[in-house]
Amino acid sequence: MWNTCIGLAMTLATASADAASFTFKIDPTANDAREVPLYVDDATLTSVIPSLQQGDVRMTTCINRNVTPAQGYIEFAPTPTGPHRANANRLLCTVADPGHLDCSEQSEDERKVVFDEDPSTYFRLGNATDLDTALAIARAFDRGEVDFPDGNRSMVERLPPREIAAQGDHFLVSFGDCGCSREVEVTRRQVANRWIVSAKITKQLCF
């Protein structure tokens, strides 16, 4: 078990209208090592959800109790499908009533993600975005090789990238975890060929 969060549910995509949906009885005894609710045990989820297999590792349980109904996601480790590519295994879930959890799979297109070396650090690739360039940007953030002229590095340095998308002559990099979501704009600096955050954080949301 990697992480269990009770906070803001930051999803990579909303559930498709035709996504398969499943209802589970909430198990009040299912908790992680810190006694934080898992809602449904892994054996139950992997035995029912078609995209999951027995033995898949749960990475995160993130249910936002600050909204009604409480909702969020349960995420298992992604399934690699080729070099730098994988299928995400994220279930979008809602506490339908005090005793039941409704979960749906993402569509096949929504599940398609990319990664550098570790599949668990995957992110979505924006439309018409070059994979090699996106990986170079992700590596630059990971290695601290991005320039922050306005000094806001701390706002994103602990958040994993969730999407990198080309937008004309710059890129939008979205970061997020169970509690926060932020987006920055980056361009390639001509001097020393480094990436630079070319605009202040354009979007941010934290609970």
C-alpha positions, 0 to 999 in steps of 0.5 A: 500500500503506497498512500491513503489520502482523505482530501481533495480528489484530483483526477486526471479525467472525468468518468466517461458516460459509457464507463463501466460502473460498480457498486461495493459495500463499504467495509469499515474494517478495511484500513491501511497501516495508519488506520485510514479508511480504504473503503473496499479491500484490494481483493474485492476490487481486483476480483470485480474490476476487469482492468485489475488483476489479483496482486495489483498494488494499490498506490493511493486512496483519495476521497474528498469528504469536503464535498457532498457526496464524498468522492475521489479515486482509488488508484492502482499501479499502472500497467506498462504497455510499451516503452514509456507507455502504460495504462493507468488503473484509476477508479473514479469513486463516489460514496453513494450513501453511508454504506456503499461506494460507486466506482467506474473505470476510465475509458481506454483513451483516458487510461493512456499515459506515459512515463520516463523510467518508473511507471508509477510516476506517469503523466498524461500527454497532451494532444499533439505533444511530442513524447521526447520533449515531454519526457525532457520536461519531466526530467528537468523538473525531477532533477531541479533543472528548471528556472523559476524567475519569480521564486515559486519553485516550492509551489510545485517541487513536491508535486508529481507532474500529471499532464504535459501539453504543448500550447503553441510556443510553450508547454503547460505542466499540470501537477497534482496529488490528493490535496493540491493541483497546480499548473505552470507554463514553461518554455525553453530558455535559449541560454544554457538550453534550460527550461524556464517557468515563463509565467507564474502559476496559472492555476492552483487549487488546494484544500 
